Amino acid sequence: MSEYPKFITTCEEDEDGNLILPFPEELLDAMGWGEGTTLDLDIIGDRLVIREVVQTDVEQSVAVGRGESQVEGGDSY
């Protein structure tokens, strides 16, 4: 038996054809993710691996200095 919880969700499509992968609230709470969290998604074999992208203070300072937004995608997680 796996020591990790499993979550099942269904990929949705918006009116513009963009795919949306909604995350269950339980997962967001367990991971501490919220609006503005940047995630990296990889497909490895038959699994989707999702990791939080953590920027260092230096990387954040450089992005802000270039005028880049730290929040991506509006209401997306």
Backbone as XML, in Angstrom:
<?xml version="1.0"?>
<chain id="A" units="angstrom">
  <residue number="1" name="MET">
    <atom name="N" x="0.835" y="-1.188" z="0.000"/>
    <atom name="CA" x="0.000" y="0.000" z="0.000"/>
    <atom name="C" x="0.877" y="1.247" z="0.000"/>
  </residue>
  <residue number="2" name="SER">
    <atom name="N" x="0.498" y="2.253" z="-0.773"/>
    <atom name="CA" x="1.271" y="3.478" z="-0.908"/>
    <atom name="C" x="1.141" y="4.340" z="0.340"/>
  </residue>
  <residue number="3" name="GLU">
    <atom name="N" x="2.239" y="5.004" z="0.711"/>
    <atom name="CA" x="2.209" y="5.909" z="1.858"/>
    <atom name="C" x="1.704" y="7.299" z="1.473"/>
  </residue>
  <residue number="4" name="TYR">
    <atom name="N" x="1.529" y="7.539" z="0.187"/>
    <atom name="CA" x="1.081" y="8.840" z="-0.297"/>
    <atom name="C" x="-0.410" y="8.822" z="-0.612"/>
  </residue>
  <residue number="5" name="PRO">
    <atom name="N" x="-1.119" y="9.897" z="-0.260"/>
    <atom name="CA" x="-2.548" y="9.940" z="-0.608"/>
    <atom name="C" x="-2.711" y="10.089" z="-2.118"/>
  </residue>
  <residue number="6" name="LYS">
    <atom name="N" x="-3.819" y="9.603" z="-2.632"/>
    <atom name="CA" x="-4.113" y="9.721" z="-4.056"/>
    <atom name="C" x="-5.307" y="10.637" z="-4.233"/>
  </residue>
  <residue number="7" name="PHE">
    <atom name="N" x="-5.250" y="11.448" z="-5.270"/>
    <atom name="CA" x="-6.334" y="12.355" z="-5.599"/>
    <atom name="C" x="-6.707" y="12.141" z="-7.049"/>
  </residue>
  <residue number="8" name="ILE">
    <atom name="N" x="-7.976" y="12.138" z="-7.329"/>
    <atom name="CA" x="-8.455" y="11.967" z="-8.702"/>
    <atom name="C" x="-9.230" y="13.219" z="-9.089"/>
  </residue>
  <residue number="9" name="THR">
    <atom name="N" x="-8.914" y="13.745" z="-10.261"/>
    <atom name="CA" x="-9.615" y="14.914" z="-10.776"/>
    <atom name="C" x="-9.782" y="14.750" z="-12.280"/>
  </residue>
  <residue number="10" name="THR">
    <atom name="N" x="-10.648" y="15.534" z="-12.867"/>
    <atom name="CA" x="-10.918" y="15.459" z="-14.301"/>
    <atom name="C" x="-10.457" y="16.737" z="-14.973"/>
  </residue>
  <residue number="11" name="CYS">
    <atom name="N" x="-9.702" y="16.590" z="-16.049"/>
    <atom name="CA" x="-9.246" y="17.735" z="-16.822"/>
    <atom name="C" x="-10.452" y="18.356" z="-17.529"/>
  </residue>
  <residue number="12" name="GLU">
    <atom name="N" x="-10.557" y="19.679" z="-17.454"/>
    <atom name="CA" x="-11.662" y="20.402" z="-18.068"/>
    <atom name="C" x="-11.134" y="21.293" z="-19.180"/>
  </residue>
  <residue number="13" name="GLU">
    <atom name="N" x="-12.030" y="21.762" z="-20.039"/>
    <atom name="CA" x="-11.655" y="22.654" z="-21.134"/>
    <atom name="C" x="-12.514" y="23.907" z="-21.056"/>
  </residue>
  <residue number="14" name="ASP">
    <atom name="N" x="-11.863" y="25.089" z="-21.140"/>
    <atom name="CA" x="-12.640" y="26.328" z="-21.106"/>
    <atom name="C" x="-13.128" y="26.683" z="-22.508"/>
  </residue>
  <residue number="15" name="GLU">
    <atom name="N" x="-13.840" y="27.816" z="-22.614"/>
    <atom name="CA" x="-14.434" y="28.209" z="-23.898"/>
    <atom name="C" x="-13.401" y="28.523" z="-24.972"/>
  </residue>
  <residue number="16" name="ASP">
    <atom name="N" x="-12.140" y="28.774" z="-24.570"/>
    <atom name="CA" x="-11.074" y="29.059" z="-25.535"/>
    <atom name="C" x="-10.266" y="27.820" z="-25.908"/>
  </residue>
  <residue number="17" name="GLY">
    <atom name="N" x="-10.645" y="26.668" z="-25.355"/>
    <atom name="CA" x="-9.923" y="25.438" z="-25.656"/>
    <atom name="C" x="-8.746" y="25.168" z="-24.743"/>
  </residue>
  <residue number="18" name="ASN">
    <atom name="N" x="-8.533" y="26.021" z="-23.730"/>
    <atom name="CA" x="-7.450" y="25.796" z="-22.771"/>
    <atom name="C" x="-7.837" y="24.682" z="-21.808"/>
  </residue>
  <residue number="19" name="LEU">
    <atom name="N" x="-6.880" y="23.809" z="-21.507"/>
    <atom name="CA" x="-7.144" y="22.731" z="-20.563"/>
    <atom name="C" x="-6.913" y="23.208" z="-19.140"/>
  </residue>
  <residue number="20" name="ILE">
    <atom name="N" x="-7.810" y="22.821" z="-18.243"/>
    <atom name="CA" x="-7.744" y="23.217" z="-16.844"/>
    <atom name="C" x="-7.736" y="21.952" z="-16.005"/>
  </residue>
  <residue number="21" name="LEU">
    <atom name="N" x="-6.787" y="21.871" z="-15.088"/>
    <atom name="CA" x="-6.692" y="20.726" z="-14.191"/>
    <atom name="C" x="-6.990" y="21.211" z="-12.778"/>
  </residue>
  <residue number="22" name="PRO">
    <atom name="N" x="-8.253" y="21.079" z="-12.345"/>
    <atom name="CA" x="-8.599" y="21.551" z="-11.004"/>
    <atom name="C" x="-8.024" y="20.613" z="-9.935"/>
  </residue>
  <residue number="23" name="PHE">
    <atom name="N" x="-7.493" y="21.205" z="-8.864"/>
    <atom name="CA" x="-6.949" y="20.419" z="-7.765"/>
    <atom name="C" x="-7.942" y="20.388" z="-6.615"/>
  </residue>
  <residue number="24" name="PRO">
    <atom name="N" x="-8.135" y="19.233" z="-5.991"/>
    <atom name="CA" x="-9.023" y="19.151" z="-4.837"/>
    <atom name="C" x="-8.507" y="20.021" z="-3.688"/>
  </residue>
  <residue number="25" name="GLU">
    <atom name="N" x="-9.420" y="20.644" z="-2.947"/>
    <atom name="CA" x="-9.045" y="21.492" z="-1.806"/>
    <atom name="C" x="-8.170" y="20.743" z="-0.816"/>
  </residue>
  <residue number="26" name="GLU">
    <atom name="N" x="-8.445" y="19.439" z="-0.614"/>
    <atom name="CA" x="-7.650" y="18.634" z="0.319"/>
    <atom name="C" x="-6.182" y="18.609" z="-0.089"/>
  </residue>
  <residue number="27" name="LEU">
    <atom name="N" x="-5.931" y="18.508" z="-1.393"/>
    <atom name="CA" x="-4.561" y="18.500" z="-1.901"/>
    <atom name="C" x="-3.914" y="19.865" z="-1.697"/>
  </residue>
  <residue number="28" name="LEU">
    <atom name="N" x="-4.630" y="20.928" z="-2.042"/>
    <atom name="CA" x="-4.089" y="22.279" z="-1.878"/>
    <atom name="C" x="-3.734" y="22.540" z="-0.429"/>
  </residue>
  <residue number="29" name="ASP">
    <atom name="N" x="-4.622" y="22.159" z="0.485"/>
    <atom name="CA" x="-4.367" y="22.352" z="1.913"/>
    <atom name="C" x="-3.175" y="21.527" z="2.381"/>
  </residue>
  <residue number="30" name="ALA">
    <atom name="N" x="-3.119" y="20.260" z="1.960"/>
    <atom name="CA" x="-2.038" y="19.369" z="2.378"/>
    <atom name="C" x="-0.673" y="19.863" z="1.900"/>
  </residue>
  <residue number="31" name="MET">
    <atom name="N" x="-0.638" y="20.454" z="0.699"/>
    <atom name="CA" x="0.624" y="20.901" z="0.118"/>
    <atom name="C" x="0.956" y="22.348" z="0.477"/>
  </residue>
  <residue number="32" name="GLY">
    <atom name="N" x="-0.022" y="23.070" z="1.027"/>
    <atom name="CA" x="0.207" y="24.484" z="1.328"/>
    <atom name="C" x="0.198" y="25.349" z="0.084"/>
  </residue>
  <residue number="33" name="TRP">
    <atom name="N" x="-0.474" y="24.879" z="-0.975"/>
    <atom name="CA" x="-0.535" y="25.620" z="-2.234"/>
    <atom name="C" x="-1.732" y="26.551" z="-2.231"/>
  </residue>
  <residue number="34" name="GLY">
    <atom name="N" x="-1.601" y="27.660" z="-2.929"/>
    <atom name="CA" x="-2.692" y="28.611" z="-3.063"/>
    <atom name="C" x="-2.473" y="29.461" z="-4.295"/>
  </residue>
  <residue number="35" name="GLU">
    <atom name="N" x="-3.279" y="30.489" z="-4.430"/>
    <atom name="CA" x="-3.151" y="31.383" z="-5.569"/>
    <atom name="C" x="-1.743" y="31.967" z="-5.584"/>
  </residue>
  <residue number="36" name="GLY">
    <atom name="N" x="-1.109" y="31.927" z="-6.742"/>
    <atom name="CA" x="0.245" y="32.445" z="-6.887"/>
    <atom name="C" x="1.325" y="31.385" z="-6.768"/>
  </residue>
  <residue number="37" name="THR">
    <atom name="N" x="0.962" y="30.167" z="-6.356"/>
    <atom name="CA" x="1.937" y="29.082" z="-6.279"/>
    <atom name="C" x="2.284" y="28.642" z="-7.696"/>
  </residue>
  <residue number="38" name="THR">
    <atom name="N" x="3.571" y="28.566" z="-8.006"/>
    <atom name="CA" x="4.024" y="28.115" z="-9.315"/>
    <atom name="C" x="4.350" y="26.632" z="-9.235"/>
  </residue>
  <residue number="39" name="LEU">
    <atom name="N" x="3.782" y="25.859" z="-10.156"/>
    <atom name="CA" x="3.981" y="24.418" z="-10.165"/>
    <atom name="C" x="4.676" y="23.983" z="-11.438"/>
  </residue>
  <residue number="40" name="ASP">
    <atom name="N" x="5.464" y="22.907" z="-11.331"/>
    <atom name="CA" x="6.132" y="22.290" z="-12.467"/>
    <atom name="C" x="5.509" y="20.912" z="-12.645"/>
  </residue>
  <residue number="41" name="LEU">
    <atom name="N" x="5.015" y="20.616" z="-13.840"/>
    <atom name="CA" x="4.369" y="19.334" z="-14.111"/>
    <atom name="C" x="5.217" y="18.527" z="-15.086"/>
  </residue>
  <residue number="42" name="ASP">
    <atom name="N" x="5.456" y="17.265" z="-14.751"/>
    <atom name="CA" x="6.205" y="16.349" z="-15.609"/>
    <atom name="C" x="5.416" y="15.055" z="-15.742"/>
  </residue>
  <residue number="43" name="ILE">
    <atom name="N" x="5.478" y="14.452" z="-16.913"/>
    <atom name="CA" x="4.915" y="13.127" z="-17.100"/>
    <atom name="C" x="6.079" y="12.153" z="-17.094"/>
  </residue>
  <residue number="44" name="ILE">
    <atom name="N" x="6.052" y="11.254" z="-16.132"/>
    <atom name="CA" x="7.101" y="10.243" z="-16.004"/>
    <atom name="C" x="6.412" y="8.886" z="-16.051"/>
  </residue>
  <residue number="45" name="GLY">
    <atom name="N" x="6.631" y="8.183" z="-17.142"/>
    <atom name="CA" x="5.938" y="6.909" z="-17.328"/>
    <atom name="C" x="4.451" y="7.159" z="-17.455"/>
  </residue>
  <residue number="46" name="ASP">
    <atom name="N" x="3.668" y="6.535" z="-16.574"/>
    <atom name="CA" x="2.220" y="6.719" z="-16.601"/>
    <atom name="C" x="1.745" y="7.608" z="-15.454"/>
  </residue>
  <residue number="47" name="ARG">
    <atom name="N" x="2.655" y="8.419" z="-14.910"/>
    <atom name="CA" x="2.312" y="9.281" z="-13.773"/>
    <atom name="C" x="2.550" y="10.750" z="-14.097"/>
  </residue>
  <residue number="48" name="LEU">
    <atom name="N" x="1.717" y="11.586" z="-13.508"/>
    <atom name="CA" x="1.904" y="13.031" z="-13.574"/>
    <atom name="C" x="2.561" y="13.447" z="-12.269"/>
  </residue>
  <residue number="49" name="VAL">
    <atom name="N" x="3.756" y="14.021" z="-12.353"/>
    <atom name="CA" x="4.490" y="14.459" z="-11.171"/>
    <atom name="C" x="4.387" y="15.974" z="-11.092"/>
  </residue>
  <residue number="50" name="ILE">
    <atom name="N" x="3.899" y="16.464" z="-9.957"/>
    <atom name="CA" x="3.691" y="17.896" z="-9.756"/>
    <atom name="C" x="4.583" y="18.345" z="-8.612"/>
  </residue>
  <residue number="51" name="ARG">
    <atom name="N" x="5.401" y="19.358" z="-8.880"/>
    <atom name="CA" x="6.301" y="19.898" z="-7.864"/>
    <atom name="C" x="6.113" y="21.402" z="-7.768"/>
  </residue>
  <residue number="52" name="GLU">
    <atom name="N" x="6.250" y="21.917" z="-6.567"/>
    <atom name="CA" x="6.209" y="23.372" z="-6.380"/>
    <atom name="C" x="7.555" y="23.950" z="-6.777"/>
  </residue>
  <residue number="53" name="VAL">
    <atom name="N" x="7.524" y="25.028" z="-7.552"/>
    <atom name="CA" x="8.739" y="25.730" z="-7.940"/>
    <atom name="C" x="9.040" y="26.736" z="-6.841"/>
  </residue>
  <residue number="54" name="VAL">
    <atom name="N" x="10.202" y="26.583" z="-6.223"/>
    <atom name="CA" x="10.593" y="27.477" z="-5.142"/>
    <atom name="C" x="11.739" y="28.341" z="-5.636"/>
  </residue>
  <residue number="55" name="GLN">
    <atom name="N" x="11.495" y="29.664" z="-5.658"/>
    <atom name="CA" x="12.527" y="30.596" z="-6.099"/>
    <atom name="C" x="13.302" y="31.113" z="-4.892"/>
  </residue>
  <residue number="56" name="THR">
    <atom name="N" x="14.589" y="31.326" z="-5.097"/>
    <atom name="CA" x="15.396" y="31.930" z="-4.046"/>
    <atom name="C" x="15.136" y="33.428" z="-4.025"/>
  </residue>
  <residue number="57" name="ASP">
    <atom name="N" x="15.552" y="34.099" z="-2.974"/>
    <atom name="CA" x="15.392" y="35.548" z="-2.882"/>
    <atom name="C" x="16.078" y="36.254" z="-4.047"/>
  </residue>
  <residue number="58" name="VAL">
    <atom name="N" x="17.238" y="35.749" z="-4.484"/>
    <atom name="CA" x="17.966" y="36.355" z="-5.597"/>
    <atom name="C" x="17.157" y="36.229" z="-6.885"/>
  </residue>
  <residue number="59" name="GLU">
    <atom name="N" x="16.586" y="35.044" z="-7.151"/>
    <atom name="CA" x="15.784" y="34.846" z="-8.356"/>
    <atom name="C" x="14.559" y="35.757" z="-8.352"/>
  </residue>
  <residue number="60" name="GLN">
    <atom name="N" x="13.916" y="35.923" z="-7.203"/>
    <atom name="CA" x="12.744" y="36.794" z="-7.108"/>
    <atom name="C" x="13.142" y="38.243" z="-7.347"/>
  </residue>
  <residue number="61" name="SER">
    <atom name="N" x="14.283" y="38.669" z="-6.802"/>
    <atom name="CA" x="14.739" y="40.045" z="-6.991"/>
    <atom name="C" x="15.031" y="40.335" z="-8.448"/>
  </residue>
  <residue number="62" name="VAL">
    <atom name="N" x="15.659" y="39.388" z="-9.140"/>
    <atom name="CA" x="15.980" y="39.556" z="-10.555"/>
    <atom name="C" x="14.694" y="39.638" z="-11.369"/>
  </residue>
  <residue number="63" name="ALA">
    <atom name="N" x="13.710" y="38.771" z="-11.087"/>
    <atom name="CA" x="12.447" y="38.779" z="-11.821"/>
    <atom name="C" x="11.720" y="40.107" z="-11.621"/>
  </residue>
  <residue number="64" name="VAL">
    <atom name="N" x="11.684" y="40.602" z="-10.402"/>
    <atom name="CA" x="11.023" y="41.872" z="-10.126"/>
    <atom name="C" x="11.782" y="43.002" z="-10.808"/>
  </residue>
  <residue number="65" name="GLY">
    <atom name="N" x="13.104" y="42.953" z="-10.807"/>
    <atom name="CA" x="13.923" y="43.967" z="-11.458"/>
    <atom name="C" x="13.686" y="44.036" z="-12.960"/>
  </residue>
  <residue number="66" name="ARG">
    <atom name="N" x="13.328" y="42.885" z="-13.560"/>
    <atom name="CA" x="13.025" y="42.843" z="-14.996"/>
    <atom name="C" x="11.565" y="43.163" z="-15.257"/>
  </residue>
  <residue number="67" name="GLY">
    <atom name="N" x="10.795" y="43.408" z="-14.206"/>
    <atom name="CA" x="9.388" y="43.733" z="-14.373"/>
    <atom name="C" x="8.503" y="42.532" z="-14.593"/>
  </residue>
  <residue number="68" name="GLU">
    <atom name="N" x="8.974" y="41.327" z="-14.240"/>
    <atom name="CA" x="8.184" y="40.124" z="-14.418"/>
    <atom name="C" x="7.222" y="39.960" z="-13.254"/>
  </residue>
  <residue number="69" name="SER">
    <atom name="N" x="6.063" y="39.448" z="-13.556"/>
    <atom name="CA" x="5.062" y="39.186" z="-12.521"/>
    <atom name="C" x="5.425" y="37.916" z="-11.779"/>
  </residue>
  <residue number="70" name="GLN">
    <atom name="N" x="5.202" y="37.914" z="-10.466"/>
    <atom name="CA" x="5.434" y="36.712" z="-9.687"/>
    <atom name="C" x="4.187" y="35.853" z="-9.593"/>
  </residue>
  <residue number="71" name="VAL">
    <atom name="N" x="3.038" y="36.391" z="-9.973"/>
    <atom name="CA" x="1.789" y="35.647" z="-9.939"/>
    <atom name="C" x="1.378" y="35.357" z="-11.365"/>
  </residue>
  <residue number="72" name="GLU">
    <atom name="N" x="1.181" y="34.092" z="-11.664"/>
    <atom name="CA" x="0.842" y="33.697" z="-13.021"/>
    <atom name="C" x="-0.547" y="33.091" z="-13.058"/>
  </residue>
  <residue number="73" name="GLY">
    <atom name="N" x="-1.292" y="33.380" z="-14.102"/>
    <atom name="CA" x="-2.515" y="32.655" z="-14.385"/>
    <atom name="C" x="-3.751" y="33.059" z="-13.629"/>
  </residue>
  <residue number="74" name="GLY">
    <atom name="N" x="-3.779" y="34.208" z="-13.010"/>
    <atom name="CA" x="-5.002" y="34.663" z="-12.358"/>
    <atom name="C" x="-5.436" y="33.765" z="-11.246"/>
  </residue>
  <residue number="75" name="ASP">
    <atom name="N" x="-6.602" y="33.127" z="-11.402"/>
    <atom name="CA" x="-7.167" y="32.289" z="-10.357"/>
    <atom name="C" x="-6.655" y="30.847" z="-10.415"/>
  </residue>
  <residue number="76" name="SER">
    <atom name="N" x="-5.732" y="30.524" z="-11.300"/>
    <atom name="CA" x="-5.228" y="29.166" z="-11.416"/>
    <atom name="C" x="-4.233" y="28.876" z="-10.314"/>
  </residue>
  <residue number="77" name="TYR">
    <atom name="N" x="-4.068" y="27.608" z="-9.994"/>
    <atom name="CA" x="-3.079" y="27.187" z="-8.996"/>
    <atom name="C" x="-1.939" y="26.498" z="-9.675"/>
  </residue>
</chain>
